[in-house]
Amino acid sequence: MRRSIAALSLAVLLVTAGCSAPLGLTGAPSDGVNQNPDAEPGGGGSQPAVAPADPARTIQVAASGTAEAEPDRAVVSVAVVARSDDISIIRDRLAANATEMREALAEAGIDAEQVVTTRYDIRQNYRYDPERNPDQPRYQGQHAFAITLNNTSRAGQTVVTALENGANRVEGVEFTLTEETRRDLRNEALAEAVEVGRTQAETAAEGTGLDITGVSTVETAETSVRPYRVQETAAFAAAGDGGGASTTFEGGTVTVRAQALVTYNATSTN
């Protein structure tokens, strides 16, 4: 599986925070009590100078990284659609066609758990108009399915099988990643973001007279996965032409992005 990693945009924020402690009070206390135990009795006395606290310094880096790989999972989205003036007829047609499609997919080696319902509804046909479109049925029903394949090369033939056995609408083919591959890519992208962020933090430290002493906090933002989608109507129409024609879809690449926000502790070199 081919993979490539690229760091994306990153921002460096140098934060210096702290305040100076008071240098001391001069003059005798108003209540007449000498607050300096080292002062001579009866003397004017004053508190010894207190050294200012070392300001806390941090360098905060926000970075993102990406990782790419060939898809190892495909999701084929199809639907069974039926129209009629009678809702009971729609229910019967949806049930019959869905059963036919499931049986054909099972014969093709696709397990039942790989075929799940994503939507089922019966509603008024939006094309229904007794005056303008008297031939349009009053109601429309649809039963939509997602067919998950771990062999992406089977996506095209799965579309053909569904359309030739009950399904009459293809809503899309998505090429994506299995959970294991997605987790691996996320870790690679995150490692790249942290590595590049460290380099930028060191550069910021050198330019501001600081030394990095360690990591204070690490936060990871939500990752995003950009699958490759096939939504070309012409391709789906060709897939449903019948005759056992071979249909294939190119999967492209899938991109995973991870973000990290790291705060480094730093000390002054001066």
N, C-alpha and C positions, 0 to 999 in steps of 0.2 A: 504494500500500500504506500503510495507516494505521499509524503508529507512535507510541507514547508512552513516555516515560522517567520513572521515579520512583526516587528514592533510598530505600533501605531503612535498616535500623538501622545505626548506626555508634557506635564507641566511641573515646574519646580518652584516651590515656595519656601523661602527662607524665613523662619520665624525666630525672633529673639524676644524673649520675655523675661522680666525681672524688674526689681526695683531696689534702689540703694537703701541701706539701713541708715538710721540717724547717726551722725558722727559724734554726738554727745551733747550734753547740756553744760553750760558754764554758769558760775555764780552760785551763791549759797541757796539751799532750799528755803522756801518761804516759811516752812514750819519750824525752822531752826535745827532740824535733824540732819546730821552729816550723812549723806547717802554713799560716801566713798569711804569704805573701811580703812583704806591705806592712808587717808589724809591725817595730818597732825591735828590733835584736839585743839579746837578753837580757831583753826585755820580756815581760810576762805573755802578750800576744797572744791573739787569738780570731779565729775565722772570721767573715767578714762575713755579715750577714743575707741569706738567700736568699728572694726574693719567692715567695709561694705560686703554684703553677700555676693557670691559669684552668680551672675545672672544665668538662669536656665536657658539653654539654647537648643533648638531643634531644627532639623531640616526635613521638610515634608515633600514627598515626591508622589505624584499621581501619574501612573503609566498604564498603558494597555498593550496587549499583545494578541496576535492571531496565530492560529494553526489551521492548516488545510489538509484534507484527505479525500480520497475517492470514496464515494458513498458505499455503504455495505447494507443498506436497507432501502426498500422502496414501498411507498404506500399508494395504492391505486384506489381512487374514489369514484364509485359508480352509483347509479340510482335506478330503481324501477319506478316508472311514472305511468299513471293510468288516469283517464278522464271519463266522466259519465255524468248523467243527470241523476243517477241513483248511487248513493253512497255505499250501499251494500255491494253493488257490483264492483266499485273501486276497491273495496276491501278484499274481495275474492280475487281480483286480478293481481293485486299487489302480493297477496299470499302465494298464489300459484306461481307467479314469475320469480319471486324471491326463492321459493323452494327449488324451482328448476335451475336457477343460477347457482345456488349453494351446492346442489348435487353435481353439476358440471364441474365446479371448482374442486370438489372433493375427488372426482374422478381424475382430475389433472394433478392431484397430489397436494392440494392445499388443505390444511387441516381446518376444522370448524372454528377453532379459537383464533385463527388468523383472519376470519371474516366477522366483523362486528358492525352492528347498527349504529349509525351516527345521527340519523334523523328519520322521523316518521310523522307525517302529518297529512290530513285531508282538509282542504279548504276550498273556498269558492275560486273557480278558475278566473284569473285576472283578465282573460280574453273574452269571458262570457259577456255578451250584450245581445239581448233578444231582438233588438232593432238593427244594429249594425252587423252583428255576427251571429245570426240565428243558428248557424251550424255548430257553434262552439258549445260543448257540454257545460253544464252549470258548475260542476265540481272537478277538482283535480287532487289526486293523492300521490304521494311519493314515499318511497322507502329507500333511504340512502345507506351505503355501506362503505367501510374502509377495509381494504384487503392488504395486509402487511406481508411483505416478502423479504426474506433475508438473502435471497438470490436476486439481485437487481436485474439480471439479464432476462428474467421471466416476466418483467413488467408488461412488455408489449403483447405477449401471448395471453397473459391474464386479462388484458383489456378485451382482446378478441373473444376469448372464451365467455366472458361476462356478457358482452353485447350479443353474442350468438345464442345465448341461453337465458333470456328473460330480462336482462338489464337493457335499458334504452337511452341511458344518458351517462356520459363520462364527465366527471367534474374536475378531474385533474390527476396528475401523477407527480408525486413528490419523492425525490431522492434524498435520503437523509442518513443518519448514523444509528447504529445500535448503541445501547446505553454504555456498554464497555468501551467502545471506540470513542464515544462522546466524552467520557470521563478522562480517557487518556489524552485526548486533544486539549481538553480544558486545562489539565495539569501542565501540559507543555506550554500552552499560551500564557498561563499564569506565571510559570517559571521564567519565561522570556520577559514578561512585564516587570517582574521583580528585579531581574538581572540588569535590564536597561535602566530601571529606576535607580539602582545602586550606583551605576556609572554616573548618572546625572547628579545624584546627591554628592558624590565625591568631587565632581567638577564644581558644583556650587560651593562646597566646603573650601576647596583650594582658593577660589576667587574671593572668599570673604574672611579668610584667616581663621578657619575652624578645622578641627579634626573630628571625624566621626568616631564615636566611642561605642556605639551599639544601637540596637533597634528598640524603640520605645513601644510602638504599636504597629499592627498590620491589619488592614481591612481589605476584604475582597468584595468587589461589586458583583452584581448579577452578570452572568455570562449570557451571550446570545449565540444562537446557532442559526446560520443562514443556509437552509437546504436549497437544493436545485429543483425548480418546479417546471413541469411541462404542462402548458395550458394552451396548446395550439389546436384550435378547432379543426383545422385541416388534417392534422395528424390523427385526431380521434375519429374523424369521419372515415379516413382511410383504414383505420383499424377495424371499423365496423362494416366494411364492405362485404365481408363474408368470403367464402371460397377458400378459407384456410390460408389466406395470404399471410406472409411473415411480416410482423410489425415489431420494430425495435425503437427504443428511445435511448438517447445518449444521456448519461447521468451527470456529466460535468463534475464539479468539485463542491464539497461542503466546507464552509468556513465556521470556525468556532472562535469567539472573542472572549477574553478575560481581562478584567481590570483589577488593579491593586493600588491601594493608598498606604504608603509606608512612612512612618515618622521615625527619624533617626535622632538619637542623642548626640550632641556635639559639645566640644569644649574649645575655648579660644586658644590659639597658638601664640598670642602676644604675651 
